[in-house]
């Protein structure tokens, strides 16, 4: 749930959690990845829709780092 698109109290009807709860879970997953020596790249759906080529280039750059 992109923070630019949702307020923290938005309730996701599919998973029944608020945006704030989802962000907390995402932060935990990111820290686990970092602690395991992995990187991560966040791609928001609206960014991809607005500029597919740039988003794909970001992904390729990330994978080649």
N, C-alpha and C positions, 0 to 999 in steps of 0.2 A: 504494500500500500504506500504509494508515493506520498511523502509528507507534503508535497506541493499540491496534491489533489484531495487529500483527506484530512479531516480534523482528528485529533487524538481520541475523541469519543465516538467516532464513526464505528458502528457495529457491522461487521461483515456478516451478511446473511448466510453465507455458505459454511464458514467455520465457526461462527458464533462467538468471535472474540473482537475486541475493539482494536482500532488501529494502534493505539498505544501498547496494548499487549503484544500485537504482532511485531511492532518495532523492537520491543524488548527481546522477544524470541530471536529475531533476526540479528540483533546485536550479540547475543550469546553465541549463535552459530558462526558469526564473523570472528569472534574472539577464539573460538575453538579452531577454526581454520587457520588463523594467524599463529596460534600457539603450536599447531602441528606443522608449521612451516609452509603453509599454503597461502596463496594470494586469493583474492576474490574481486570480482568486478560486478558492480551493480548496473543493470540495464533496466530502465523503466520502459514500460510498454509505449507510453506517449512519446518518449525520445526516439524510439525505433520507428514509430509511425511517422514522426515529423521529418526524420532524416535517416533513412535506412542505410545509405552508403556510409555516412559518417559513423554510425553505430557499428556497422560491420568492421570498419577500419579500426575502431577502438578495440573490438574483440580480437582482431588479428594481432594488433600491437601488444595487447595484454598477453596473449598466448605465446608470443615470441620473446617476451621478456624473461 
